[in-house]
Amino acid sequence: MNLTPEQRDQVVAELKRVGADLQLTDEQKTKLQQFLTEARAKVAEYHEANPNATKADIIKQVAAHRDQLRQRLVNFLSPEQLTKWDAEVSKAKEFLGQQMAA
């Protein structure tokens, strides 16, 4: 599924913000952008296949693949960067009011 220009812009904006904090190399920036784009596309595909899915359903779907998603990050982020990434994810969960299991 192709992303809309708005969705692509969201991915790019998030990449820039997190990338600045993580001090990513150009190669890491490319990999992270691909990762975020693919993740967003998978969520959109799930929503398209399940039009009546609630936000909670989508969160459960993402959580079910959490280990696989994190392993992709482990493959190209340094341990320091991964620690910062995990902190950003925790902040996002708090901001969104999500009580997700560790």
C-alpha positions in Angstrom: 0.0 0.0 0.0 1.3 3.4 -0.9 1.4 6.2 1.7 -0.4 9.4 1.1 1.8 12.6 0.9 0.5 13.5 4.3 1.5 10.2 5.8 5.0 10.4 4.2 5.4 13.9 5.7 4.5 12.5 9.1 7.2 9.8 8.8 9.8 12.4 7.6 9.0 14.8 10.4 9.3 12.1 13.1 12.5 10.8 11.6 14.0 14.3 11.7 13.1 14.8 15.3 14.2 11.5 16.6 17.2 11.4 14.2 18.5 14.7 15.6 18.4 13.3 19.2 19.9 10.0 18.2 22.7 11.6 16.1 22.1 9.0 13.3 24.5 8.4 10.5 23.1 8.9 7.0 22.8 5.1 6.6 20.9 4.8 9.8 18.6 7.6 8.8 17.8 5.8 5.6 17.1 2.5 7.5 15.0 4.2 10.1 13.0 6.0 7.5 12.3 2.7 5.7 11.4 1.1 9.0 8.9 3.9 9.9 7.4 3.9 6.4 6.9 0.2 6.4 5.5 0.2 9.9 3.0 2.9 9.0 2.0 1.1 5.8 1.4 -2.1 7.7 -0.9 -0.3 10.2 -2.7 1.3 7.2 -3.1 -2.1 5.6 -4.5 -3.6 8.8 -6.9 -0.8 9.1 -8.0 -1.1 5.5 -8.5 -4.9 5.9 -10.4 -4.3 9.2 -12.3 -1.0 8.7 -14.2 -1.4 11.9 -11.0 -1.9 14.0 -10.7 0.4 17.0 -7.6 2.1 18.0 -7.2 -0.5 20.8 -7.4 -3.2 18.1 -4.6 -1.5 16.2 -2.5 -1.1 19.3 -2.9 -4.8 20.1 -1.8 -5.7 16.5 1.3 -3.5 16.8 2.1 -4.9 20.3 1.8 -8.5 18.9 4.7 -7.7 16.6 6.7 -5.6 19.1 9.6 -8.0 19.4 10.0 -8.3 15.7 9.9 -4.5 15.2 12.5 -3.9 18.0 14.8 -6.5 16.6 15.0 -4.6 13.3 16.1 -1.5 15.3 18.7 -3.6 17.2 20.2 -4.5 13.8 21.3 -0.9 13.0 21.2 1.2 16.1 24.1 1.3 18.6 23.3 0.4 22.2 23.4 4.1 23.2 21.0 5.0 20.4 18.7 2.1 21.3 18.5 3.3 24.9 17.5 6.8 23.7 15.0 5.2 21.3 13.4 3.2 24.1 13.2 6.4 26.2 11.4 8.1 23.3 9.0 5.2 22.9 8.2 5.4 26.7 7.6 9.1 26.4 5.2 8.5 23.5 3.3 5.8 25.4 2.9 8.2 28.4 1.8 11.1 26.2 -0.7 8.9 24.4 -2.0 7.5 27.7 -1.2 4.0 26.6 -0.7 1.4 29.4 1.1 -1.2 27.3 2.8 -4.2 28.9 6.6 -4.2 29.0 
